Amino acid sequence: MTAKLQAHRGVSTDYPENTLAAFNAAADEGYAIVECDPKYTSDGVIVMHHDRTTGRTGRNADGSAAPDVPVSDLTFDELRKLDFGLWKDERFRGEKAPTLSETLEFSTARRMPIKLDNVWQGFPENIKEKLFSELRASGADVGITCNTPEHVRYAVEHTTRGAIHYDGALDEASLAAVRASAGNRELYVWVCYDNELTGWFKGEKATAEVCAGAKRYGKLGVWILSREDERERAEAFGAEIIETTGSLKP
């Protein structure tokens, strides 16, 4: 089986992560899904940015490092003054942390499904409501990542379309509860691949047995791979989609 590829934060090996440049590269190169990470500003604007704070990838206009402060402590105008392309390369000067609205517009215009990371689960209720309201209004193809059956149920109840991506516990009881909560929605069950990118992850890792168990409840996704031999092994496990930072190409 040849698995589809999901671009982790866009094509983040070659482009600044979680920017429209990285997202458009994924569309240009033929990836099947773009994964991105929502955050929110102090005045309630939802943006795409991985880290809790701005210091690693944010730069001032002169190229100096931005203050390392939480995204949620900045207003949208303050965040918009920061450059999120310069840290990667001068040619990406001017890239911003895109808003959810801009990301949904990209998805619709490029006919590119996106997947939101499960960080939304920790948002205040008013921000969750805004997030899901924008998703419902957009008509874009957006998958929602959840790590508990309860959050799966919430996502299904607050959207009218889009796949559910589950990356929580892989025991039989949890998977059965997730399948029930997902109803008739397309369900992907994600399993972590054991490599140098995932050493921090303490949950179950991909084996033939674990992957077979996941496939009984949904389509199998395997994250996060960077080498061809890893792709071959994940496909041997039956992966239907594989997440990569961009090291693997369609």
N, C-alpha and C positions, 0 to 999 in steps of 0.2 A: 504493500500500500504506500502510495506517495502522499505524504502529509502536506497540508497547507501550512504556510508560515505566517506567524503573527509578529509584527515589528514592535519590539519592546521600547516604549517611549518614542516610537518612530524608528527610523534607521539611525540609531543612536551611536553606532560605531563611527559613522562618517559625518554625521550632522549633529548640531546641538539638540540634546534630548528635549522632548516635550515642547517643540516649537513647530510652527507651520512648515518650516524648511524640512524638518525630519519627517513630518507627516506626509508632505507632498512627495518626498523621495520614496516613501513606502508605496504610494500610489503609482509613481513612475516606474518603479522596479518590479511591480507585480505581486506585492505582499497581499495576503487575503484580509488581514485585520490590522488595525493600529491600536496598540494598547497605550493608554495615557492615564495620568494621575491628577484627579481634581483636588484643588485646594480652594480656600475662600479668603477674601480680603476683609478688613475690619468693617467696611461698608457693604459687605454682602455680595460682592461680585465673585462669581465662580471662575477660576482660572486653572490652567494646566501647568503643574509644577510638581516635581517629585518630592524634593526635600521639604521638611517642615519649615526650614529657614532658607534665606536667600544667598548665603555667603559662598557656597561652593560654585554655583553657576551664574550668579548675578554680578554684573559689572556696572560701574558708573560710565558716563559718556567718555571720560578720558582713559578708560581701560582699567582703572584701579578697582580693587575688589569692593563690592557693595558691603554695607554693614550686614553682619550675620544675624538677622532678626527674623522672627516668625512671619510668614506670609500673612497670617491672620492679624498681625499687629499693624500692618500697613494699609492705608487706603488704596483704592484702585489707582488713583492718580499717582500716588507715591510709587507703587509697584511699576506702573507704566513708564516711569522715568528710567528704570533699570534696563540694561541690555542683557539678554540671555543667549546671545550668539558669540560674543567676543571671547568668552572663556575657551571656546572650541577653536576658533580661528578668526582672523581679521575679516575674512570674506563673508562671515556671517554677522557682521556688524548690523545692528538694527533689528535683530530678531527679539521679539517680546514674548512674555508668557501669554499665550493666547487665551482669550476668554472661552468659556463654554460655548457661547453663541458663535464665536468665530470657528471653533472646532466643529460644531454641528454644521455650519455652512460649508466648511471644507468637506465633511463627510458626504453631504448631499451633492455638492458640485462634482466631486471626484468619484462618487458612487463607491465610497470606501467605508465599510463597516468600522466602527470604533468600539473599543472595550474600555470601560471605566474600572479602575482598580478599586478594591474593596475599602479604601480609606474613607469613602463616603459614609460608611457605617458609623463613624465617630463624629459626624457633623452635628451641630445643634439642629433641633427639629425644624426651625424656620429655614435653615439653609438646605436641609434635605427637601423640604417642600418646594423651595425654589428650584433646586436641581431637577426634581422629577417633573415639575411643571414645565420647565424648558424642554425637557426630553419629550414630553407628550405633545407639545406644541410644534416641535421641529419636524417630525416625520422622518428624521434620520434613523439609520440602522445602528442602534446602540445596544451593545451587550453590557450587562451589569454583573460585576464580580461580587460574590458574597461568600462568607466563610461559616455561616450557620444556617440551619433550616429556617430560623425565624427571619433572618435578613432576606433569604430567598423569597419567603412569603411576602415580606414588605415590598420587595422590588416588583414582584408579579402584580401585587395589588395597586401599585402606583404607576405602572406603565401599561401600555396597550399592545406593545410589540417588543421584539428584541430577544436575543438569546440570554440565558442565565449561565454564568460561568462560576462554578463552585470550586473553591480552593481551601476547603476546611478539612476536618477529620475524615479519614477514609475507612473507618470501621463500618460494618454492615448496617448497624442501626442508624448511624448518621446519614449514610448514603440513601437508605430507604426513606428517611424523613425528608431529605432534600428532594428526592424524586417526587414524593407526594406534594411537597410545597411548590414545586415548579409547575405542577399540573401538566398542561399540554405544551408548555414552552419548550423550545429546543434547549437542551441542557448539556453543557460541557463540564466534565469532571477533570480537574487539573491535578497532575502528579509531578512532584519535583524530581528532576534528574540530578543525580549526585555527581557534581564536578566542582571545579575551582570557583565557579560563580555562585554556588549554592551552599557552601560550607557553613554559612551562618544559620541555615534552616534546620530546625530540630525535629521536624515532622517526618513522616514516612517518605522514603525515596522510592524511585521507580524500580520495580522488579517485574518479572513476567507475572508473578502471582498478584501483586498489588494492582498492576494495570488491568489484568483480567477482571479483578473485582470491580474496578471503576467502570469498566465497559459494560457491566451488567446494568448500570443505571443511567449512563449517558455516553456521549461521545468523549473520547479520550484526548485530553490535551497534556503535553509534556513541556515543562519549563525548566531552566532556560539554557539553551544550547548554543555552542559556538564552533563546533567542529563537525566535519562530515561523518566521522565514525560514530559520533553521538547521534546524529540524525538517523543513520542506518539502524542503530540499536533501538532508538525510539520508534521508528517505523516497524521494526520487528515486534515491538510490544503492542503494535496496533494503533499507534497515535494517528489521529485524524487531523490534528493541528499541533504545531511545534512553535514555541516562542523563542525568538533569537533577537539579540541586540542589533543584528544586521550583518554579523559574520557569515551567516548562512544566507544564500541568495535563492530566490525562486527559480 
